[in-house]
Amino acid sequence: MVIGSILTTVSAGLTYTLSTESNNGQWIGYQVFAGLAIGICFQAPIMAAQALAKDEDIPTTTALIMFFQTAGGALSVSAAQTAFSNEMIKSLLENVPTVNPAQVIAVGATEIREIFGSEELSGIIQAYMDGLKVIFIFIIAMSGAATAASFAMPWINIKKVTKSENSRSSNINFGV
C-alpha cells in the first residue's frame, strides 16, 4: 500500500509535466505507470482490513472500504470536472476572449479542430491544458494524502495472521 501510493504520487507528478508539446509516448507511458501504481495499492486496504477484523466484522469492514473507495472516486471525478471547467473557462477568457466558453464546452475536445479556426485553436488547446493542469495538481494532492494515510496502517504479515490474532490487537506491530 505504501509503495503503491508513493508510485501513484510520482506518476501524478510526471503527468503534471505534460504539455501540448508532449509526445504520445509520454502521454501513454505516464498513464500506464499511473494505472500500475494505482493497481498495486487499490486492493491492499481490503486485504489488510479483512485480516485485521474479527470474523463477524469482515463483511461490514469490506463493504465500508468498498463504499468509500467508490464514493471517493465519484466525488473526486465531480470535483475534478468542476475545477477543470472553471480553469478552462478562465483561461479561455484570458487567451481567446473572442471565443464563447460555452461553445467550447458544448463542442468538446474531440471536435474543436473542426469547429474553430487556426487563430483560435492554439488558445483553446492551451485552455484545455490549463484545465488539465489543475486536475493533475488535484491528483498529486489526493495521492499524497493517500501516501500519508498508508503509513497509518499496521505493518503486519497478513499471511501470519491467525484467527486467534484477529480478536487481539496486542500482537500487531504498528512500527514503520
N, C-alpha and C positions, 0 to 999 in steps of 0.2 A: 504494500500500500504506500509506503514512504517513497520507494524508488519510483513507482508509477506516477505519484503526484508530483515529484520533483521533475521527472521527464516531461510530464504534461505542462508544467510551468515553463520549462526550457523550450518545448515545442511552441507554446503560445508566444514566447519572446521571439522565436525565429519567425513565426507567422507575422508578427508585428513589423518585421523588417521588410516585408514585401512591399513593392511599389508597382506603379503602372508599367515600369520597365522590366519587372521580374520575368524570368523565362518560365516556361511550363514545368521544367524540372524542379524549380524552386517551389512553385505552387503545389505541384503534386507531391514532391518529396516531403515538404513540411506537413501536409495534410496526412500522409501515410504515417509519418513519425508521430503526429498527434493521435491518430487512431490507435496505433500500437501502444502508446503511453497510457491512454485512457483505458484501453483494454486490459492492460496489466493490473490496474488498480480498481476497476469497477466492481468486480466480484468479491474482492478481498473483505470488504466490510460485512458482507452477508456471511461468508465462511467464518470469520472471526466471531461474529455475534452468535452464530449457531453453536460454535464450540464453547463459548463462554456462558451461554444462557442455560438455565435449568431446563430440563426436558419439557416441562409443561409450558415454558415461556418461548420455546423455539418458534412456533407458528406466529405468535404476536410479534416477536422480535424481527423475524424475516419480513412480515407484512409491513411493519413500520419503516424498516430500512428501504424496502422497495417503494413504498409510498413517497418517502422523502426524496429518493433518487428521481422518481418520475415527476413529482411536483416541482422539485428544484430545476429539473430540465425544462419543464413547461414555463415556469416563471422566468427563468433565465432567457429563454427564447423571446418571450414577450418584452422583457426589459431591454435586451439587445436590439430588438427591432425598433423600439421606441428611440433608443439612443442613436441608432443608425439613421433613422428618418430625420430626427432633429438636426444631427450634424450635417447630413447631406443637404437638407434644405438651407441651413445656414451657409454652407459652402457654395451652394448654387447662387444664393443671393449676393454673395461677395464676388464670385468668379465669373458668373454669367447672369448678370442682372436682367438681361432681355428674355431669359427663358423662364417660363412659368413652372415652378417646382411641382405643382400638382400634375402637370402634364408629364413631367419626367417620371414621377412616381407611377402614374397610370400606364405609361408606356412600358416601364420595366427595363431591366438591364439588357435583356436579350434583343430588344428591338431599337435601342437608341441610335444605332448606326444607320438604320433605315429611315428614321423619322427626322433626325436633326442634321443640320449642315455641319461641314468640317470646322467652321469657325466657332461653333458652339460645342462641338463634340469633345474637344480636349478639356474644357472647363467642366463638362458634365461627368466625364470619366474621372477627373480629379475629385469632383464632389463625391462620387461613389467611393473612391479610395479613402477620402477623409472620413466618410461614414464607417467604412470597414475598420479604419484605424481605431475608432472609438470602441468598436466591438472587440478588437484584439486586446485593447487595454483592459476591458471588462473581463475577458477570458484570463489574462495574466493575473488580475486581482483575485478572481474566483479560484483559479488553480493554486495560487499562492496561499490562499486561505485553506484550501484542502490539504496542502502540504503541512501547514502548521497544525491542522486538526489531526492529521495522520500520526503525528508524534504523540498524541494523547492516547492512542490505542495501546493496550498492554502488549508487551513483547513476549510472546509465548510460542512454543512449538505446538501448533494445532494437532499434529499427529500424536503428541504425547498426552493430550488432554483426555482423561478418562471420565466416565460418567460420575464417579465419586468426586472428582475435582470440579465438575460443573456446579455443584452446590456450595463449594467452598472457594472463596476468592483469595484465601490466605496463601495459596500456592502459586499465585500469579506474580511474576516478576514484572514490575512496572518500569524498570530501568531502561534507558535508551542506549 
